Amino acid sequence: MGGMTDGTLVLPLDAATDLATVGGKGLSLAKLARAGFPVPTGFHVTTHAYRRFASARDEVSAAIRDELSTLDGPVAVRSSATAEDLPGFSFAGQYDSFLDVVGADAVLEAVERCWASLWNDRATAYRDRTGISSAAMAVVVQRLVPAESAGVLFTANPLTGDRDELVINAARGLGEALVSGEVTPDTYVVAHGQVVRTVPDPVLTEAEIVELARLGERVAELHGMPMDVEWARHDGEFWLVQARPITGLDERADDSHRGDYLWTSTNVGEAIPSVMTPATWSLVRELAMPEVAGHPLTGNIGGRFYLNLSVPLSLASALGLGGLALKRSERVFGQIGSEVEIPRVPMSRGTAVRAAAAMVAWMVRQALTYRRRLGGLLAENPKRCKELHRRIGATDDPRALAGLWRSDVAELLTGTCRTLEAGARQASPDGVAAVLRRWVGDADAAALMTGLHDEAEGALVSLGPVLGLARLRRGEVDREDYLWAWGHRCPDEFEVSAPRPAEDPEWLDRQLAGLGDPEALLRRQAGARDAAWRGLRARRPLGARLIRLRLDRLAEAARVRERARSEFVRGFWVFRVFAVRAGELTGLGDDVFFLSFPEIVAVLDGDRAAVAKIAGRRAAHLRYRALPPYPTLIRGRFDPNALDRAEEPGDGAITGFPGVAGVVEGSARVVSTVEEAESLLPGEILVAVSTNIGWTPLFPRAAAVVTDIGAPLSHAVIVARELGIPAVVGCGTATARLATGDRIRVDGLRGTVSVLG
């Protein structure tokens, strides 16, 4: 056989060759074989054979048959394109490969099908998206390993970017079902040669896990970069059947690795309930509060948004205000629990004073800007956003769209949305509820705390979608006006990859079909509130006037805060429209959401380097979304993979935070999405992980509301209180411990949920 460039049709698997001759997969396997790694024997069908097949079919076929005679039994036939398994472009899953191929005729057919896959729709589209103008196809033919187990080894953690961890996926059998996503594999994590996490009834023993991890470390060392290695095990021996660089590996992808902090998702998990795409996280990160003395106040943990409680509580403790800060924090985020230790950030008093001063100064600047600009922003933002929708949709050139981001859309993010977001933090919890409970008892106190929505004083935006539906049903507003007013509000309204209700032509009809009578609930609650005021005035006339002033201030602050929130979300709809248009103009489609917005703009400008990160980020995002809900409180380093197999819930009482007083018995309806919740029947008790404004149209049907995540200021509490629906929030595991059809009792005053049998 000749050298690399003399037109040789087949080469031994361990030949000294190049990318242009044997493709990315073949080149990697040749490198492993020459280095003495356990690679199944086989040969390369070179790109020369691919190019000559049409004119010299018999010659190419004869060369493959001759080389195949040296292999016994079934073989694997794998595509190996020249633009495949490279550091910038993995092309994973774009081309065809075939296992358990028997006989020369079948092998020749499989080789031809590998060649043909170079031109399938998905591979052609991928090359177009990545800017690759040409490619050729080689094929690897290897002895098939009759594996008892197989899987994939990542020599760096693809979910966190941690180079000190190896992650092994393993399944029984040949492994094809694992790679194609048909089975859920075992997942093992190895750090510094030690197995830090395994699973019950594992596919591999701990000794086998360590052996495979060492093999992976050697592969990474040989290639000089983190690698994604496919392996098989037969008769006590590991074999390597593929190795490619891990693309899209992000450093410090998980903020729980940054230190020993206590993180919470209460309230923020309600606002951003799903795993964020990189596009969404880039927006959230731009708006997040700055770090304090090098410590983050917000973080991305396993793709979900968390707040760092350790930093503000540490600052307060250093200044002698720890108890007050903890009490105030619990009003917003709920009680942490005596069993939870809050790690403190070590800092001197001087450092704490300077850090606290900087934090307060930043918040004051934000508040002053908010108060100065609020009126104008609330009046101007709907019109401005509608015009941006029009201009984005009318832009047909990628570079022009990038220019529109720089000239207009970016300011919507860094100027308008930043100011509106500050407004969402202006209203603070007030102790008036405790005073009312002492004066008039629990029932009347709950009634007096309602009235945030008042037709005379102003609407509460959280109730806007459901009350707007009632007006639409009566013909007081048309469909187009309703959709512009409320079509941007939805359960996952901060996630820019999530379609908005206004984009679904059938959404309005579904909502109208299941709408109850929200206005009747408001009238009933208004009657209870008026009766409670009469009783309070009769007993405490002066106290009633003072309390009324405090409640009016709180109600007005809540109404303004929610208007600001709604316009903030309207801005996120613009960012979604921009990303969708960018996907259309660049050929990326929905893959665009796996880029940050600065990366999207760069691609529009012609720099497609970030496109290589999409495949890895998409895989990590899908993996995160497949996991059970994360804990509300997380301390220190967190491994999302540890949630693969959820523990069975206990049999104890279900407790949470008292949301809205009242006792209701009824049938539970346990749901995980708002689409599932559309099956809620009138009088059933809604049980969900969390709710937000996208769930509001369902509330008039519910007898009570129970959530896993939440606190006294959660959306579920605010809306349920206005409608007079008992609520218990922040139960932790209610959705796991209850099932649809369970007969339960909800006590909103005591914060308990009991199963009646």
C-alpha positions, 0 to 999 in steps of 0.5 A: 500500500502506498502513502497518504496522498497516492490515491490508496483506497484502503489503509490499516487502522493504525496507519500514519495518515492524515485528516484529508485521507481518513476523516476525523473519526478515522484519524483519532482511531489511528492515533489511539491504535498507534499509541497502543490503546485497546482499539478493535482491529479494522481498516480505513476506506479512504476519501480516495475510494469515496471520490473514485467509486463512481468511475472505478466501482469494481476496483474500490469494491475489490479493495474493500473485499480484500481487506475485509477478509482479514476480519472475522465475524460481524463488523461496525461500519462508521462514517468518518467525514473530513469535517467531523470530530474536530475541536471546533466542529463535532458533527455528532449524529449528523452522519450514518453508521451501522453495527452488526454488519455481516458479509461482504455485500452487506458491508459494501452497502453500508459503506455506500450508505455512509458515503450517501449520508454526507449529503443528507438534509441534516448534515448539509444544513449543519455544514451550512450553519457552520460555514463549511463549504466542502467535505469528503467521506472516509469510512472506518470498518472495525471488528464489532465488540459483542459488548455486555456494556457500553457507553460514553466517557467525558474526560471533563464534566460536560455539565459544569465544565470542571476539568477535575471530574470525569463523567461516565455514562454506561448501559447494558448492551451494545450502547447504540440505544444509549447514544441515540437517547433511547435509554437512561444510562447510569451516570458515574462521576470520578474526581482525582481517581476516586468515584464520588458518585455511583448508583444502585445496581450499577452496570460497572463495578467501582474497580471498573469505573476507576479503570475506565477513568484512567483509560480516559485520562490517557486518551485526553493526555494523548490528544492534549484536550478534554475528550468524549470517548465511546467505549465497549466492554466484553469479557472483562476488557474495555475497548475504545471505538471512538474519541472526539474533542468535547466541543462547547465546554464552558468554564465555571458553568455552575456557580455553586462551585465558586464557594461555600454559599447558601443559595435559594431559588424561592421567588426567582424559581417562580419567575424563572421556573425552567432550565435557562438556555444560554441566550436567556442566561446572558440577558439575566446575567446582564441585569443581575446585581454586581458582585460584592467584594468578589462574591456573587449575589446571583448565580447559575446552578445547573442552568437554573437561577439562584440567589446567594443568601450568604453574602447579604447575611454575612454583611449584615452580621459583620455590621451587627445587623444579622438578626434583623437581616435574617428576619427581613430575608425570611419575609421574602424567601420564607423561613430557612429552618434551624437545621440549615446552617448558613455559611458566612463569608469571612470578611473584616468589619472594614471590608464589610462596611465598604462592601455594604456601602457600595451595595447600598449606593448601587441600590440607591442609584437604581431606585432614583433612576427608577423613580425618575424614569418610571412614568415615562417608561410605562407610557412609552414601552408598549409603543416602543416594543411594537415598533421594534417587533416591526423593524426586526421582522422587516430586516432581511440582512444579518449585518443589518440585524446586528446593527439594529441590536447595537442601535436600539435593542441593546438599550432596551436591555441595559437601559429600560429593562434594567430600570424596570427590573429595579422597580420590581425590588422597590416594594418591601415586606411590611409588618402590618399583617401581624398587627392585623392578626392581633387586632381582628383575628386571622380571618378578618386580617386575611380579608383586610390584606386583599384589595391590591386589585381595585377598579377605582384605584388601579388594576393589579397586573397579576389579575390582568390576563384573567380579568381581560379574558372575562372582558373579551368574553363579554365583547368589551375588548377584541382579540388583537388588543387583548393579545397585545396587552397580555399575550407576552405573559406566560409561565416561562416568560423570561425564557426567550426560547419559550413561545409567547401565548400571542404566537399560538392562534389557538391559545385564546380559545383554550383559555376562554373555554376553561374560564371560570368567573373571576369577577364573582370571586373578587366581589365575594372577597370585596364583601368580606373585606368591607365587613372586616373594615366595619368591624375594625373601625368600630373597635379601633377607629384611630388604628383603622385610619392608620392601618388604612394608610399603610395598606393603601401605600402597600397596594399602590406600590404593588400595583406599580411594581407589577406594571413595571414587571409586565413591561419588563417582560414585554422587553423580553418578548422583543429579545425573543423576536430578535433571536428568532429572526437571527436564527432565520437569517443565519440558518441556525434556527432554534439552535440560536438559543444555545448562544449568548446574545453577544455571540448571536450578534457576532454570528450575524456580523459573520464571525461563526466561531461560537457556533461550534459550542452549540452541540455541547450546550444543547446536550447539557441543556437537555440533560439538565431539563431531564433531571428532577426539580432542584432543591430550593436551598443549595449549599456549596458545590452541587452536582445535578447528576445526583438527582438522577434517581429521586429518593422516595418521599417520606410519610410525614405531614406536608408543611409549607408557608401559610399563604392564604387563610382558609380550610378546604377539602377536595381532590388534588390535581398534581401537574408539572406544566400549565398545559397539564393544568388546563385539565383542572376541574372546578373545585379541584385543588391545584398542586404544582411546583410553582405558579406565576402569572401564566397560571392565573387564568386557572385560579378561578377554577381551583378550590385551593393552591399548593406549591413546592416552591414559594414564600409569603410574597409569591405570586400564588399567595398574591393572586389567591389572596385577591380571589379568596382561595386558600393557599399553602406554598413552599411545601418542598415535595408536595408534587412528589408526595401527592397524586391526582385524585388524592383527597386532601385538606389544605389549611392555609392558615397553618400551612399544612396539607393533609391526605385524607385517604 
